[in-house]
Amino acid sequence: MQQPGSPTPQAPNPDLGAAASSLRNFAGEFNLDKSGFDPTMPGHNTEHNMITRQAPRTVKEVGAGIGLPYEVRQEMALHLDDHQCALTVALHQYHKHHWMSEGAEGFLSLHDLLDEHIRVTQRNIDQVGERVARLGGVPTAHPVTQHELSYIKHEVEGRYSIRDFLRNDLEHELKIQEMLRRTITRAHELQDWGTAEVLQEVLRDREDLAYHLYSVLEDDTLVRGMGHLLDGRQDRAGDRPMDPRSKLQ
């Protein structure tokens, strides 16, 4: 029974609920079968006069300078390349939302927040891409190919609400976290401690960014209009029951 004076329970926040629902339906597959030149892949056209020294998404058989077996370096490089492709897609979407911030809470505060997300994402892309190179691999850099290989996809073009923008970003972050954890687990199984350490640092960054987005999408706000004077709740957010299966918990 609800105690007198306690907040009225609310339905789950629709934005956070949508992000959780999307994540539950996320298959999340790595492109471990995509290695070498593929004539159907954007950016893999071999009709040029450059000297080819190594095919895309392959690793050197010898001379990488890291004492891991070839098979381990190849598998980890493919995992990592998929991550840097996904992070690049996230970066592009963050840029769009940074440019299109508007509104009383969005134009300044969210503009600055998303600027931080851009800086952190750029750093993470560099960390992951460099690890691919250190394993003897060739990171994917063609923008169309990156989107093709990414396990997250950029939202459709156009202007949408700020909450739509941020919810889409939160979905990306939750999916990236899930895939990073899979690779970290696999890296431990293969005793690739270097890759595990790099990705654990990246994961911690992505968790921080997702926490930022989650907090902004929460229902308490300084810009509430007059609704809080009419609903009898004295501007209290209250407790929202959440699905215990939700990845947002």
C-alpha positions as CSV (number, residue, x, y, z in Angstrom):
1,M,0.0,0.0,0.0
2,Q,1.3,3.5,-0.9
3,Q,2.1,5.6,2.2
4,P,0.5,9.0,2.5
5,G,2.6,11.7,1.0
6,S,4.7,9.3,-1.0
7,P,5.2,10.0,-4.7
8,T,2.8,8.4,-7.2
9,P,4.5,5.6,-9.1
10,Q,5.1,6.5,-12.8
11,A,5.2,4.4,-15.9
12,P,8.7,3.6,-17.2
13,N,10.3,6.5,-19.0
14,P,9.4,5.9,-22.7
15,D,12.8,7.0,-24.0
16,L,14.7,4.7,-21.6
17,G,12.2,1.9,-22.2
18,A,12.7,2.2,-25.9
19,A,16.5,2.0,-25.6
20,A,16.2,-1.1,-23.4
21,S,13.7,-2.7,-25.8
22,S,16.1,-2.1,-28.8
23,L,19.0,-3.6,-26.9
24,R,17.1,-6.8,-26.1
25,N,16.6,-7.3,-29.8
26,F,20.2,-6.6,-30.6
27,A,21.8,-9.7,-32.2
28,G,25.3,-8.3,-32.3
29,E,27.6,-10.3,-34.6
30,F,31.3,-9.8,-35.4
31,N,32.4,-9.9,-39.0
32,L,35.1,-12.6,-38.4
33,D,34.5,-14.1,-41.9
34,K,35.3,-10.8,-43.6
35,S,39.1,-10.7,-44.3
36,G,41.1,-9.7,-47.3
37,F,39.9,-8.0,-50.5
38,D,36.2,-8.4,-51.2
39,P,35.0,-7.1,-54.6
40,T,31.5,-6.5,-53.2
41,M,32.8,-4.3,-50.3
42,P,33.0,-0.5,-50.8
43,G,36.5,0.8,-50.7
44,H,38.0,-2.6,-51.9
45,N,38.5,-1.7,-55.5
46,T,41.9,-2.9,-56.6
47,E,42.1,-0.9,-59.9
48,H,44.8,1.5,-58.9
49,N,48.5,1.9,-59.5
50,M,49.6,1.7,-55.8
51,I,51.8,-1.0,-54.5
52,T,49.7,-3.4,-52.3
53,R,51.7,-4.5,-49.3
54,Q,48.8,-6.1,-47.3
55,A,45.2,-6.9,-47.9
56,P,42.4,-5.3,-45.7
57,R,41.5,-6.9,-42.4
58,T,44.5,-9.2,-42.4
59,V,47.5,-9.4,-40.1
60,K,51.2,-9.9,-40.8
61,E,52.3,-13.5,-40.5
62,V,55.6,-12.5,-39.0
63,G,57.2,-9.3,-37.7
64,A,54.3,-7.7,-35.8
65,G,56.5,-7.4,-32.7
66,I,53.8,-8.9,-30.4
67,G,54.4,-12.5,-29.3
68,L,51.0,-13.8,-29.9
69,P,50.2,-16.6,-32.4
70,Y,49.1,-15.5,-35.8
71,E,45.6,-17.0,-35.3
72,V,45.1,-15.0,-32.1
73,R,46.3,-11.8,-33.6
74,Q,44.0,-12.3,-36.6
75,E,40.9,-13.0,-34.6
76,M,41.5,-10.1,-32.2
77,A,42.3,-7.7,-35.0
78,L,38.9,-8.5,-36.7
79,H,37.1,-7.9,-33.4
80,L,38.9,-4.7,-32.8
81,D,38.3,-3.5,-36.4
82,D,34.6,-4.0,-36.0
83,H,34.8,-1.9,-32.8
84,Q,36.6,1.0,-34.4
85,C,34.1,0.9,-37.3
86,A,31.2,1.1,-34.7
87,L,32.9,3.9,-32.8
88,T,33.3,5.8,-36.0
89,V,29.6,5.5,-36.8
90,A,28.9,6.7,-33.2
91,L,31.3,9.6,-33.8
92,H,29.5,10.7,-37.0
93,Q,26.1,10.6,-35.2
94,Y,27.5,12.6,-32.2
95,H,28.7,15.2,-34.6
96,K,25.3,15.6,-36.2
97,H,23.6,15.9,-32.8
98,H,26.2,18.4,-31.6
99,W,25.6,20.6,-34.6
100,M,21.8,20.4,-34.2
101,S,21.5,21.0,-30.5
102,E,18.7,23.5,-29.8
103,G,16.3,24.5,-27.0
104,A,16.6,25.9,-23.5
105,E,18.5,22.9,-22.2
106,G,20.1,21.8,-25.4
107,F,21.7,24.7,-27.2
108,L,24.4,25.3,-24.6
109,S,24.6,22.4,-22.1
110,L,24.0,19.5,-24.5
111,H,26.1,21.2,-27.1
112,D,29.0,21.1,-24.6
113,L,28.2,17.6,-23.4
114,L,28.2,16.2,-26.9
115,D,31.4,18.0,-27.6
116,E,32.9,15.9,-24.8
117,H,31.4,12.8,-26.2
118,I,33.1,13.6,-29.5
119,R,36.5,14.1,-27.9
120,V,36.3,10.8,-25.9
121,T,35.1,8.9,-29.0
122,Q,37.9,10.2,-31.1
123,R,40.4,9.1,-28.4
124,N,38.8,5.6,-28.3
125,I,38.9,5.2,-32.1
126,D,42.6,6.0,-32.0
127,Q,43.2,3.5,-29.1
128,V,41.4,0.7,-30.9
129,G,42.8,1.5,-34.4
130,E,46.4,1.6,-33.0
131,R,45.9,-1.8,-31.3
132,V,44.8,-3.3,-34.7
133,A,48.0,-1.9,-36.2
134,R,50.2,-3.3,-33.3
135,L,48.7,-6.7,-33.8
136,G,49.9,-6.5,-37.4
137,G,46.5,-5.6,-38.9
138,V,45.1,-3.1,-41.3
139,P,42.3,-1.0,-39.8
140,T,39.3,-0.2,-42.0
141,A,39.3,3.5,-42.9
142,H,36.9,3.9,-45.9
143,P,33.8,5.5,-44.4
144,V,31.3,3.5,-46.4
145,T,33.1,0.3,-45.6
146,Q,33.2,1.3,-41.9
147,H,29.4,1.6,-41.8
148,E,29.0,-1.7,-43.7
149,L,31.1,-3.5,-41.1
150,S,29.7,-1.7,-38.0
151,Y,27.4,-3.5,-35.7
152,I,25.5,-0.2,-35.1
153,K,24.0,1.9,-37.8
154,H,23.7,5.6,-38.2
155,E,20.2,7.0,-37.7
156,V,18.3,8.1,-40.8
157,E,18.9,11.6,-42.1
158,G,16.8,14.5,-41.0
159,R,16.0,16.6,-38.0
160,Y,14.3,14.9,-35.1
161,S,13.6,15.8,-31.5
162,I,16.5,16.2,-29.1
163,R,15.2,13.3,-27.0
164,D,15.1,11.2,-30.1
165,F,18.7,12.1,-30.9
166,L,19.9,11.3,-27.4
167,R,17.9,8.0,-27.1
168,N,19.5,6.9,-30.4
169,D,22.9,7.7,-28.9
170,L,22.2,5.8,-25.7
171,E,21.2,2.8,-27.8
172,H,24.5,3.0,-29.6
173,E,26.4,3.2,-26.3
174,L,24.6,0.2,-24.8
175,K,25.3,-1.9,-27.8
176,I,29.0,-0.9,-28.0
177,Q,29.3,-1.8,-24.3
178,E,27.8,-5.3,-24.9
179,M,30.1,-6.0,-27.8
180,L,33.2,-4.7,-26.0
181,R,32.5,-7.1,-23.1
182,R,32.3,-10.0,-25.5
183,T,35.7,-9.2,-27.0
184,I,37.2,-8.6,-23.6
185,T,36.0,-12.0,-22.5
186,R,37.4,-13.6,-25.6
187,A,40.7,-11.7,-25.2
188,H,41.1,-13.2,-21.7
189,E,40.4,-16.7,-23.1
190,L,43.2,-16.2,-25.7
191,Q,45.5,-14.6,-23.1
192,D,45.7,-11.4,-25.2
193,W,46.1,-9.2,-22.1
194,G,47.1,-6.1,-24.1
195,T,43.9,-6.1,-26.1
196,A,41.9,-6.7,-22.9
197,E,43.5,-3.8,-21.2
198,V,42.9,-1.4,-24.1
199,L,39.3,-2.4,-24.4
200,Q,38.6,-2.3,-20.7
201,E,39.7,1.4,-20.7
202,V,37.5,2.0,-23.7
203,L,34.6,0.2,-22.0
204,R,34.9,2.4,-18.9
205,D,34.7,5.5,-21.2
206,R,31.6,4.2,-23.0
207,E,29.9,3.5,-19.7
208,D,30.6,7.0,-18.5
209,L,29.1,8.4,-21.8
210,A,26.1,6.2,-21.5
211,Y,25.6,7.4,-17.9
212,H,25.6,11.0,-19.2
213,L,22.9,10.2,-21.8
214,Y,20.8,8.2,-19.3
215,S,20.9,11.0,-16.8
216,V,19.9,13.6,-19.4
217,L,17.0,11.5,-20.5
218,E,15.7,11.1,-16.9
219,D,12.3,12.7,-16.3
220,D,13.4,15.4,-13.8
221,T,14.1,18.8,-15.4
222,L,14.4,22.5,-14.7
223,V,12.4,23.2,-17.9
224,R,9.0,21.6,-16.9
225,G,6.4,24.2,-18.0
226,M,3.4,24.4,-15.6
227,G,2.5,20.7,-15.4
228,H,4.2,20.3,-12.0
229,L,1.8,22.8,-10.5
230,L,-1.3,20.8,-11.7
231,D,-0.4,17.2,-11.2
232,G,-0.3,17.4,-7.3
233,R,3.2,15.8,-7.2
234,Q,5.1,18.9,-6.0
235,D,7.6,18.4,-8.8
236,R,8.8,15.1,-7.6
237,A,10.1,12.6,-10.1
238,G,8.9,9.6,-8.1
239,D,9.9,5.9,-8.6
240,R,9.5,4.3,-12.0
241,P,9.2,0.5,-12.0
242,M,11.6,-0.9,-14.5
243,D,11.6,-4.3,-16.2
244,P,14.2,-6.3,-14.3
245,R,15.5,-7.7,-17.6
246,S,16.3,-4.2,-18.8
247,K,19.9,-3.6,-19.8
248,L,19.5,-0.2,-18.3
249,Q,19.6,-1.5,-14.8
